[in-house]
Amino acid sequence: MELLTELHPLEPFFPAGAKLLMLGSFPPQKNRWSMDFYYPNLQNDMWRIIGLIFYGNKDYFLLETGKAFCKDRICRFLEEKGIALSDAAGEVIRQKGNASDKFLEVVTPIDIQKALQQLPACRAIVTTGQKATDTLLELLPAEEPKVGGYCEFDYSGRRMRLYRMPSSSRAYPKPLHEKAAVYEQMFRELGLL
C-alpha cells in the first residue's frame, strides 16, 4: 500500500514585527482539531503552557465550553507579543496514520529563507520538539541546542538564536508546570515577558 503525502493545511501566521518564530513539526489529522490553527489538539498543552506563563491560568485560551481553544484570543496574543507560527514541515507522509512525530516522514521542509525574509524583525526561532529540531538543523548553520537551551548562529547578516523547547505534546513525559518553566525562561530571555 502506497502512503500518500500530505500538504500543510495552514498558512503561516506571521504578524507584523514578529521577533520570534515558533516551529512545531506538523499538525495532527483534522479529526483531532478543536480549531483551525496551530496546536489545535486539546491533548496538546501549548496553549495551556502559554496561558500559565502569561496569564497565570492554564485554561486562559480555552473557550467557555472547555472543548476548543479560542483562535481569536490566541491570535490577538501572538500579534501583541510579536510571535510568528509555522511548522518545520510543509509536506509529510504519516507512516502510521497518526500524529506521532516518530512516524512522520518530512517530504518537504519549510522554506526557511522565505519565512525569514517575511519576518525581518525576527531574531529567534524556537522548535517545539525533536522532529522540528532535526528538520530545521538540516536548513540552518546552527548546532543542536540542549532541550531548554539555545545556540546562536548567523543567517543572512542576522545574528539569531535557535531555542530547543520540550514538546508540548502530552506524549512527552514532563508535567505541565515543568514545561511552562522552561518556556518561561525563553520568553524572559527574549524580552517578551
Steps between C-alpha positions, in 0.01 A plus 500: 500500500640836392500770766375839385670831561315766694544874440495737796138610552574841656654822378792627709395753764744788458387814686674827414812560706523142630823446696459126562411217262361187668519179295330175582526203268157456332135514612313186603226357280200734464272277713717593802464876453305723736566808281648589160839613629833381633509257794128425451482171692354529849752234606785736409597735783656790304215743569483384864875565536461849350190574710680396818807713422334820383167493688554266794215287364554179302141525366528863382485406130217247534145589400247497782384154390851365563471305173705727274768764505405858414682586177412873524645532851814312392551715188458825697759378750749400226458834319548694823816308596649474149501122474478328160391137453567243233626143483833350400331275241294616203426152366513167681415133488331358811651153508255377767207732430531676836639827636819354645819673386670162528308380194503829308718508188578853384474517120535878466630719784407862565659754265690664786660762275159617376358492855781713642475744209134550598606550865772768485481576877532133598810427708407162650352169388365243741436137414242320710613142462773274364356453149474878451854544636648229276322641193612856567862405572525368145414853378698726735868548584426427866597244764233302682418665834419289802132493598424829671808668356605688190790549263587812304561506126526748213247493219507747209669765708277443803623377837236254616421252773361151455316378810408135554197471725335188638212363298160629609349161417376302796697208359811684624521386863542824693238674718337816362655734760850367425456555125361848570806589710731417208293704253475788749878527519519531120230770488682694774835476317335634184334790684148379421399459864 
